[in-house]
Amino acid sequence: MTEFFRWLVFLMFVVLAPPVSVGIIRKVKARLQNRIGASIFQPLFDLLKFYSKGETVSEVTSWIFRSSAGINFALVLIIALLVPWVQFKPHVASADIFLVIYLFAFMRMMTVLAALDAGSAFGGFGASREVTLALLIEPALVLCLASLGVVSRTSDLEQIFSFANLALSNQPGLWLLAGSGLFLTSLVELSRMPVDDPTTHLELTMVHEAMILENSGRNLLLVEYTHALKLLVLFGLSAQCFLHAIAPVWQLPAVLISAASGGAVLITLALVGVQEGLSVKLRWTRLPEFIAYAVTMALLSVLVAIAGRLGS
């Protein structure tokens, strides 16, 4: 695959796939509930509708509220270029684990500041819950990626997730543990079920939705697209872990691996829809128990990685 064609496919995927990924999850949930549901392209039509809508902005907001959506949009594009969530992504010079973690934290900070800047009570408690969840779940995200880096002897995600990295070619258990930990971490990071119900507008239960209530029009378009691309990147990263755990995939040509990586992302999104269709939202006081599963997976992956290093 030439570099030009790689860029072309990647740009088309980044533009169209985020809203479609949200549509796939909603479609799967609808079918599980014996409903036809909207088209998988409905979120894309919603974004186009937001583009033509006017904006209503509170008088108490400052430049932070107006600029946070654009800053987060730029940050998520950088993250999508750095993180190897699909194998046909263009190559970059370096994608350090800790750089990516800090970029995610910067995005979260801007979202929280925008929610607080609007002066809304809902934005305030949504931001408080977001920061609390981030404090609990961020160690799991770091440990899952670091465990893979320990075996690879690098913190560069490009090298870690490369199928030319033979150090991880015979570690299916580590890939499965890290992928499972990343999957559970993504559910918390993205405020998906059972952490939060993204389809509800009951203010007392919302996390992410409470923070973006003040957004409208094109500002809301940027916020929704940014969140959809973040969803795709995080679930795509866990999908690549599961793909690396399948030994025969390592022997495939590069073109087939690229196609398989896209298929793995779609399967993971469908599994998210199944999981959300079968689970119920947990009470806030029980969320630490759920987060403990993600942390446990991360710790197990670290132990397996250390044992592998000591045994080699």
HULINMO-V786737 format. One record per helix or strand of 2 or more residues. SS is the DSSP state (@ for helix, = for strand). FROM is the first residue (numbers start at 1). TO is the last residue. If there is no record, write none. Layout:
SS&FROM&TO + SS&FROM&TO
This chain:
@&3&32 + @&42&52 + @&63&82 + @&97&117 + @&121&152 + @&157&160 + @&166&168 + @&172&189 + @&203&205 + @&208&211 + @&217&244 + @&247&251 + @&254&278 + @&284&311
